[in-house]
Amino acid sequence: MWKGRFSQEPSQLLQQYTESVSYDWRLYQHDIQGSLAHAQALTVAGILTKDEQSLIKKGLLEIEKEIEKGEFLFNTQLEDVHMNIEAELTRRIGPAGAKLHTARSRNDQVALDLRLYLRDAIARLCQLGAEFQRSLLRLASRHSKVCIPGYTHLQRAQPVFFAHHLLAYVEMLARDIGRLTDCAARMDELPLGSGAIAGSTIVLDRELIARQLGFSRVTQNSMDAVSDRDFACELLSALAILGMHLSRLSEDIVLWTSEEFGFLELSDRHTTGSSLMPQKKNPDIAELTRGKTGRLYGNLFSLLTTLKGLPMTYNRDLQEDKEAVFDSIDTADLALSIFAEMLDAARVREERASAAVADPMLLATDLADYLVLKGMPFRQAHEAVGRVVAESIQLKVPLNRVPIERLYSISPLFESDVASVFNLQQAMSHRRAVGAPAPSNIEDRLGYWTRILKEN
């Protein structure tokens, strides 16, 4: 493609080192999509005839079908997907194919292809995120009455409904989907027509191309357009945060499925065994997801590092953006898919949850609230209940079995009605503040998310 300037063939090692078609071939649909729109603009500008445009369209669509069927042979000597398609098109249809690259550079071509590819990838990731939310809702709805201990510092803190815990991840995923949607909105502009750096003296109707490709606007600075990879960084950042959320859920699942907790059982289809210990049932999906989150972080930092020292405008370093982007998309895609499947097949061990949440220590804060409602300042109530807890430990009796005379000696505000504090259902029903886990609140929130996700 640049043989007019050079007198020697490129080194074999150079070809091996610089080729990208081994991974950027997956842009082929979007490369062809962009080329069809570009050919239309060239025809409107009088560079191509209608017949030439028809030849180009027919040739490109034939090549696309062959790639889809796995019948197209990519040549690493042609470096990338763009030149492979263009060279084969020219071989098939002759001079009309050689005209296609008029007023276009691979710089603005790849900037376009990547945006088109990521636009489709984001749409799919949003769909998968919504389906994962639905799987969380289904599991929560099946066990909406089950309470489990909530934890802070991985120590038992207060009782919560299992559904409330899962709904926390539904909220997180909503933010993840929002970030992906925002990313798609910011990259919704056409870079094609920017050329290599400074456009072309052959002026094409960029607005026409934008409409054909579904962009809402065109880029306004040719130098920025060909070197901008902010949208890729933003996507990798959004996927890194998504990975962090999946990793946190993974940790909960690892804990819940352990015998020490025993709140959740995963199906045999979503667990693995041990080559040595026949009793083992391992939550490998959750563990792998914790590990793969590191890949999502690494891909983000890899691209940020690649970009941080680049002068304007296009530099070959930018070729390194694709593998990181493709890997993060593939990782997130599979993780969301398998998590949805895994949770749909999971079962809550309600008897274990019930036994764990029966611990009256979980209602120590409610006991302090009891004193507050009788007029004691909270800090004094906190201290008083701390003394009750100490009595419980010293006497080796549950918190709700500390004798009333001992309670009265700590504070005369304790009366016989204190026993009602340890009624779990009553305690949960009192948590009526917005966002708190009262049964009515959970029912409302399950209904809200069911409606939202059904509409989408």
C-alpha positions as CSV (number, residue, x, y, z in Angstrom):
1,M,0.0,0.0,0.0
2,W,3.0,2.3,0.2
3,K,5.3,0.6,-2.3
4,G,5.7,3.9,-4.3
5,R,7.8,5.4,-1.6
6,F,10.0,2.3,-0.7
7,S,12.5,0.4,-2.7
8,Q,12.8,-2.6,-0.5
9,E,10.3,-5.2,0.7
10,P,9.4,-5.1,4.4
11,S,11.2,-7.4,6.7
12,Q,9.4,-10.6,7.6
13,L,10.0,-9.7,11.3
14,L,8.5,-6.3,10.7
15,Q,5.4,-7.8,9.1
16,Q,5.1,-10.2,12.0
17,Y,5.6,-7.4,14.6
18,T,3.2,-4.9,13.0
19,E,0.3,-7.1,11.8
20,S,-3.0,-6.7,13.7
21,V,-5.3,-8.7,11.5
22,S,-5.0,-11.7,13.8
23,Y,-7.3,-9.9,16.2
24,D,-8.8,-6.8,14.4
25,W,-10.4,-9.1,11.9
26,R,-13.5,-9.0,14.2
27,L,-14.1,-5.4,13.0
28,Y,-14.9,-6.7,9.5
29,Q,-18.7,-6.1,9.6
30,H,-18.2,-2.5,10.8
31,D,-15.4,-1.9,8.4
32,I,-17.7,-3.0,5.5
33,Q,-20.5,-1.0,7.0
34,G,-18.3,2.2,7.0
35,S,-17.0,1.5,3.5
36,L,-20.5,1.2,2.1
37,A,-21.4,4.6,3.6
38,H,-18.1,6.1,2.4
39,A,-18.8,4.8,-1.2
40,Q,-22.2,6.4,-1.1
41,A,-20.6,9.8,-0.1
42,L,-18.0,9.4,-2.9
43,T,-20.8,8.8,-5.4
44,V,-22.7,11.9,-4.3
45,A,-19.4,13.9,-4.6
46,G,-19.0,12.5,-8.2
47,I,-15.8,10.5,-7.4
48,L,-17.6,7.2,-8.1
49,T,-20.2,6.4,-10.7
50,K,-23.4,4.6,-9.8
51,D,-22.1,1.5,-11.5
52,E,-18.8,1.7,-9.6
53,Q,-20.7,2.1,-6.3
54,S,-22.9,-1.0,-7.2
55,L,-19.7,-3.0,-7.9
56,I,-18.2,-1.9,-4.6
57,K,-21.4,-2.8,-2.7
58,K,-21.7,-6.2,-4.3
59,G,-18.1,-7.0,-3.7
60,L,-18.1,-5.9,-0.1
61,L,-21.2,-7.9,0.7
62,E,-19.8,-11.0,-0.9
63,I,-16.6,-10.6,1.2
64,E,-18.7,-10.1,4.3
65,K,-20.6,-13.4,3.7
66,E,-17.3,-15.3,3.1
67,I,-15.9,-14.0,6.4
68,E,-19.0,-15.0,8.2
69,K,-18.7,-18.5,6.9
70,G,-15.0,-18.7,7.7
71,E,-14.1,-19.0,4.0
72,F,-12.1,-15.8,3.8
73,L,-8.3,-16.0,4.1
74,F,-6.8,-13.1,5.9
75,N,-3.2,-12.2,4.9
76,T,-0.9,-10.9,7.7
77,Q,1.3,-9.3,5.0
78,L,-1.6,-6.8,4.5
79,E,-1.4,-5.9,8.2
80,D,-5.0,-5.3,9.2
81,V,-8.6,-6.0,8.4
82,H,-9.0,-2.8,6.4
83,M,-6.3,-3.5,3.9
84,N,-7.3,-7.2,3.6
85,I,-10.8,-6.3,2.7
86,E,-9.8,-3.4,0.4
87,A,-7.1,-5.5,-1.4
88,E,-9.5,-8.4,-2.0
89,L,-12.2,-6.0,-3.2
90,T,-9.8,-4.5,-5.7
91,R,-8.7,-7.9,-6.9
92,R,-12.2,-8.8,-7.6
93,I,-13.7,-5.7,-9.1
94,G,-10.6,-3.9,-10.4
95,P,-10.1,0.0,-10.5
96,A,-13.4,0.7,-8.8
97,G,-12.1,-1.0,-5.7
98,A,-8.9,1.2,-5.8
99,K,-11.1,4.3,-5.7
100,L,-12.8,3.4,-2.5
101,H,-10.0,4.8,-0.3
102,T,-10.3,8.3,-1.8
103,A,-10.5,11.0,0.9
104,R,-10.1,8.4,3.6
105,S,-7.2,7.3,5.8
106,R,-6.8,4.2,7.9
107,N,-6.6,6.6,10.7
108,D,-10.2,7.8,10.5
109,Q,-11.3,4.4,9.2
110,V,-10.2,2.5,12.3
111,A,-11.6,5.3,14.5
112,L,-14.9,4.8,12.8
113,D,-14.8,1.0,12.9
114,L,-14.0,0.9,16.6
115,R,-16.8,3.2,17.5
116,L,-19.3,1.2,15.4
117,Y,-18.0,-2.1,17.0
118,L,-18.2,-0.7,20.6
119,R,-21.6,0.8,20.0
120,D,-22.9,-2.7,19.2
121,A,-20.9,-4.3,22.1
122,I,-22.3,-1.8,24.6
123,A,-25.9,-2.5,23.5
124,R,-25.3,-6.2,24.1
125,L,-23.6,-5.6,27.4
126,C,-26.5,-3.5,28.6
127,Q,-28.9,-6.3,27.6
128,L,-26.8,-8.9,29.4
129,G,-26.7,-6.6,32.5
130,A,-30.5,-6.3,32.5
131,E,-30.9,-10.0,32.2
132,F,-28.5,-10.5,35.1
133,Q,-30.6,-8.0,37.1
134,R,-33.7,-10.1,36.2
135,S,-31.9,-13.3,37.5
136,L,-31.2,-11.5,40.8
137,L,-34.8,-10.4,41.0
138,R,-36.0,-13.9,40.3
139,L,-33.8,-15.4,43.1
140,A,-34.9,-12.6,45.5
141,S,-38.6,-13.1,44.7
142,R,-38.3,-16.9,45.3
143,H,-36.9,-16.2,48.8
144,S,-38.4,-12.8,49.6
145,K,-39.3,-13.8,53.2
146,V,-35.9,-15.1,54.1
147,C,-33.7,-13.1,56.6
148,I,-30.0,-13.5,56.9
149,P,-27.4,-11.7,59.1
150,G,-26.0,-8.6,57.5
151,Y,-22.3,-8.0,58.0
152,T,-20.0,-5.1,58.6
153,H,-16.2,-5.9,58.9
154,L,-17.4,-9.5,58.1
155,Q,-18.9,-9.6,61.6
156,R,-22.6,-10.1,62.2
157,A,-24.2,-6.7,62.4
158,Q,-28.0,-6.6,61.9
159,P,-30.7,-8.7,60.2
160,V,-31.6,-8.1,56.6
161,F,-33.8,-9.8,54.1
162,F,-31.8,-11.9,51.6
163,A,-33.8,-10.1,48.9
164,H,-32.6,-6.7,50.2
165,H,-29.0,-8.0,49.9
166,L,-29.6,-9.1,46.3
167,L,-31.4,-5.8,45.4
168,A,-28.2,-4.0,46.4
169,Y,-26.5,-5.6,43.4
170,V,-29.5,-4.7,41.2
171,E,-28.8,-1.1,42.1
172,M,-25.1,-1.5,41.3
173,L,-25.8,-3.0,37.9
174,A,-28.2,-0.2,37.1
175,R,-25.3,2.2,37.6
176,D,-23.1,0.0,35.5
177,I,-25.6,0.1,32.7
178,G,-25.9,3.8,33.1
179,R,-22.2,4.2,32.7
180,L,-22.2,2.1,29.6
181,T,-25.1,4.1,28.2
182,D,-23.3,7.4,28.9
183,C,-20.2,6.1,27.2
184,A,-22.2,5.2,24.1
185,A,-23.7,8.7,24.1
186,R,-20.3,10.4,24.3
187,M,-18.8,8.4,21.4
188,D,-21.9,9.0,19.2
189,E,-20.0,11.1,16.7
190,L,-18.6,10.3,13.2
191,P,-14.8,10.6,12.8
192,L,-14.8,9.5,9.1
193,G,-13.8,12.4,6.9
194,S,-11.0,13.5,9.2
195,G,-8.4,11.8,7.0
196,A,-5.0,11.0,8.3
197,I,-4.8,14.3,10.3
198,A,-6.1,17.3,8.4
199,G,-9.0,16.0,6.3
200,S,-8.9,16.1,2.5
201,T,-9.2,18.6,-0.4
202,I,-11.9,16.2,-1.7
203,V,-14.8,17.3,0.5
204,L,-17.5,14.7,1.3
205,D,-20.8,15.2,2.9
206,R,-20.0,14.0,6.4
207,E,-23.5,14.7,7.7
208,L,-24.8,12.3,5.1
209,I,-22.4,9.6,6.2
210,A,-23.3,10.2,9.8
211,R,-27.0,9.7,9.1
212,Q,-26.3,6.5,7.1
213,L,-24.3,5.1,10.0
214,G,-26.7,6.2,12.7
215,F,-24.4,8.9,14.4
216,S,-26.1,11.9,15.8
217,R,-23.2,14.3,15.1
218,V,-19.8,14.6,13.4
219,T,-16.5,15.3,15.0
220,Q,-15.4,18.9,14.8
221,N,-11.6,18.6,15.0
222,S,-9.8,16.2,12.6
223,M,-6.7,15.9,14.8
224,D,-8.7,15.0,17.8
225,A,-11.0,12.6,15.8
226,V,-8.2,10.3,14.6
227,S,-6.3,10.2,17.9
228,D,-9.2,10.1,20.4
229,R,-9.6,6.9,22.3
230,D,-11.3,8.5,25.3
231,F,-14.4,6.4,24.5
232,A,-12.4,3.2,24.7
233,C,-10.9,4.3,28.0
234,E,-14.3,5.2,29.3
235,L,-15.7,1.8,28.3
236,L,-12.8,-0.1,29.9
237,S,-13.3,2.0,33.1
238,A,-17.0,1.2,33.1
239,L,-16.2,-2.5,32.6
240,A,-13.6,-2.4,35.4
241,I,-16.2,-1.0,37.8
242,L,-18.7,-3.7,36.6
243,G,-16.0,-6.3,37.3
244,M,-15.5,-4.9,40.8
245,H,-19.3,-5.3,41.5
246,L,-19.2,-8.8,40.1
247,S,-16.2,-9.6,42.3
248,R,-17.9,-8.3,45.4
249,L,-20.9,-10.5,44.6
250,S,-18.5,-13.4,44.0
251,E,-17.0,-13.0,47.4
252,D,-20.5,-13.1,49.0
253,I,-21.3,-16.2,47.0
254,V,-18.0,-17.9,48.1
255,L,-18.9,-17.1,51.7
256,W,-22.6,-18.1,51.4
257,T,-21.8,-21.4,49.8
258,S,-19.2,-22.4,52.5
259,E,-20.3,-24.7,55.2
260,E,-19.4,-22.0,57.7
261,F,-22.2,-19.9,56.3
262,G,-24.3,-22.3,54.3
263,F,-26.9,-19.8,53.1
264,L,-26.7,-20.7,49.4
265,E,-26.4,-23.8,47.3
266,L,-25.3,-23.7,43.7
267,S,-26.3,-26.3,41.2
268,D,-24.0,-29.1,40.2
269,R,-23.9,-27.6,36.7
270,H,-22.3,-24.4,38.1
271,T,-19.7,-25.9,40.4
272,T,-16.7,-28.1,40.2
273,G,-15.1,-30.8,42.2
274,S,-11.7,-31.8,43.4
275,S,-9.3,-34.3,41.8
276,L,-8.3,-35.5,45.3
277,M,-11.2,-34.7,47.7
278,P,-14.4,-36.4,46.7
279,Q,-16.6,-34.3,49.0
280,K,-15.7,-30.9,47.5
281,K,-18.2,-28.7,45.6
282,N,-16.3,-25.5,44.6
283,P,-17.8,-22.2,43.5
284,D,-15.3,-21.8,40.7
285,I,-17.4,-19.3,38.7
286,A,-17.3,-16.8,41.6
287,E,-13.6,-17.4,42.2
288,L,-12.7,-17.0,38.5
289,T,-14.7,-13.8,38.3
290,R,-12.7,-12.4,41.2
291,G,-9.6,-13.3,39.3
292,K,-10.8,-12.0,36.0
293,T,-11.6,-8.6,37.5
294,G,-7.8,-8.1,37.6
295,R,-7.8,-8.5,33.9
296,L,-10.4,-5.8,33.5
297,Y,-8.3,-3.5,35.7
298,G,-5.2,-4.4,33.8
299,N,-6.8,-3.7,30.4
300,L,-7.8,-0.2,31.5
301,F,-4.4,0.7,32.9
302,S,-2.7,-0.8,29.8
303,L,-4.7,1.6,27.5
304,L,-4.2,4.6,29.8
305,T,-0.5,3.9,29.8
306,T,-0.4,3.6,26.0
307,L,-2.1,6.9,25.6
308,K,-0.5,9.0,28.2
309,G,2.7,10.0,26.2
310,L,1.3,10.2,22.7
311,P,1.7,13.5,20.8
312,M,-0.9,14.6,18.3
313,T,-2.2,12.8,16.3
314,Y,-2.3,9.2,15.2
315,N,0.6,7.1,16.4
316,R,1.1,3.4,15.8
317,D,0.9,2.8,19.5
318,L,-2.9,3.1,19.1
319,Q,-2.9,-0.3,17.5
320,E,-2.5,-1.6,21.0
321,D,-6.0,-0.4,22.0
322,K,-7.9,-3.3,20.4
323,E,-6.7,-6.4,22.3
324,A,-7.4,-4.7,25.6
325,V,-10.9,-3.6,24.5
326,F,-11.8,-6.9,22.9
327,D,-10.6,-8.9,26.0
328,S,-12.6,-6.7,28.4
329,I,-15.7,-7.0,26.3
330,D,-15.4,-10.8,26.0
331,T,-14.7,-11.2,29.7
332,A,-17.6,-9.0,30.8
333,D,-19.9,-10.6,28.3
334,L,-19.2,-14.2,29.5
335,A,-19.3,-13.2,33.2
336,L,-22.7,-11.6,33.0
337,S,-24.1,-14.5,31.0
338,I,-22.8,-17.2,33.3
339,F,-23.8,-15.3,36.5
340,A,-27.4,-15.0,35.3
341,E,-27.5,-18.7,34.5
342,M,-25.9,-19.7,37.8
343,L,-28.2,-17.6,40.0
344,D,-31.3,-18.9,38.2
345,A,-30.3,-22.4,39.2
346,A,-29.2,-21.5,42.8
347,R,-31.2,-22.3,45.9
348,V,-31.2,-20.6,49.3
349,R,-30.9,-22.9,52.3
350,E,-33.6,-21.3,54.3
351,E,-33.1,-23.5,57.4
352,R,-29.5,-22.4,57.7
353,A,-30.4,-18.7,57.1
354,S,-33.1,-19.0,59.8
355,A,-30.7,-20.5,62.3
356,A,-28.1,-17.8,61.7
357,V,-30.5,-14.9,61.9
358,A,-32.0,-16.2,65.2
359,D,-29.0,-14.8,67.0
360,P,-30.4,-12.1,69.3
361,M,-27.1,-10.2,69.2
362,L,-28.2,-9.0,65.7
363,L,-30.9,-6.9,67.5
364,A,-28.6,-5.1,69.9
365,T,-29.1,-1.8,68.0
366,D,-32.8,-2.3,68.3
367,L,-32.4,-2.7,72.0
368,A,-30.6,0.7,72.1
369,D,-33.4,2.2,70.0
370,Y,-35.9,0.8,72.6
371,L,-34.1,2.9,75.3
372,V,-34.0,6.0,73.0
373,L,-37.7,5.8,72.5
374,K,-38.1,5.8,76.2
375,G,-36.2,9.1,76.4
376,M,-32.5,8.1,76.8
377,P,-29.9,9.9,74.6
378,F,-28.5,7.5,72.1
379,R,-24.9,7.6,73.3
380,Q,-26.1,6.6,76.8
381,A,-28.3,3.9,75.3
382,H,-25.4,2.6,73.3
383,E,-23.3,2.3,76.5
384,A,-26.1,0.7,78.4
385,V,-26.7,-2.0,75.7
386,G,-23.0,-2.6,75.6
387,R,-23.2,-3.4,79.3
388,V,-26.1,-5.7,78.6
389,V,-24.0,-7.5,75.9
390,A,-21.2,-7.9,78.4
391,E,-23.6,-9.4,80.9
392,S,-24.9,-11.8,78.2
393,I,-21.3,-13.0,77.5
394,Q,-20.4,-13.2,81.2
395,L,-23.6,-15.2,82.0
396,K,-23.2,-17.3,78.9
397,V,-26.8,-16.7,77.9
398,P,-28.4,-15.3,74.7
399,L,-28.9,-11.5,74.7
400,N,-32.7,-12.0,75.0
401,R,-32.3,-14.2,78.1
402,V,-30.4,-11.7,80.3
403,P,-32.6,-11.6,83.5
404,I,-34.9,-8.5,83.7
405,E,-33.4,-7.6,87.1
406,R,-30.0,-7.4,85.5
407,L,-31.4,-5.2,82.8
408,Y,-33.1,-3.0,85.4
409,S,-29.9,-2.6,87.3
410,I,-28.3,-1.2,84.1
411,S,-31.2,1.1,83.4
412,P,-34.6,1.5,85.1
413,L,-36.0,2.2,81.6
414,F,-35.9,-1.5,80.9
415,E,-39.4,-3.0,81.5
416,S,-41.1,-6.3,80.8
417,D,-42.0,-5.1,77.3
418,V,-38.3,-5.4,76.3
419,A,-39.0,-8.9,75.2
420,S,-40.8,-7.6,72.1
421,V,-37.5,-6.1,70.8
422,F,-36.4,-9.6,70.0
423,N,-39.3,-10.4,67.8
424,L,-37.5,-10.6,64.4
425,Q,-40.6,-10.0,62.2
426,Q,-41.6,-7.0,64.3
427,A,-38.1,-5.7,64.2
428,M,-37.9,-6.0,60.4
429,S,-41.3,-4.3,60.0
430,H,-40.1,-1.3,61.9
431,R,-37.3,-0.6,59.3
432,R,-39.6,1.5,57.2
433,A,-37.3,4.4,56.2
434,V,-36.8,4.8,52.5
435,G,-34.1,2.3,51.5
436,A,-34.4,0.2,54.6
437,P,-35.3,-3.5,54.6
438,A,-38.9,-3.4,55.8
439,P,-41.0,-6.1,54.1
440,S,-43.2,-3.5,52.5
441,N,-40.2,-1.6,51.2
442,I,-38.7,-4.8,49.6
443,E,-42.0,-5.7,48.0
444,D,-42.2,-2.2,46.5
445,R,-38.7,-2.3,45.3
446,L,-39.1,-5.8,43.8
447,G,-42.2,-4.5,42.0
448,Y,-40.4,-1.3,40.8
449,W,-37.4,-3.2,39.3
450,T,-39.7,-5.8,37.8
451,R,-41.6,-3.1,35.9
452,I,-38.4,-1.3,34.9
453,L,-36.8,-4.4,33.5
454,K,-39.9,-5.6,31.8
455,E,-40.2,-2.2,30.0
456,N,-36.7,-2.5,28.8
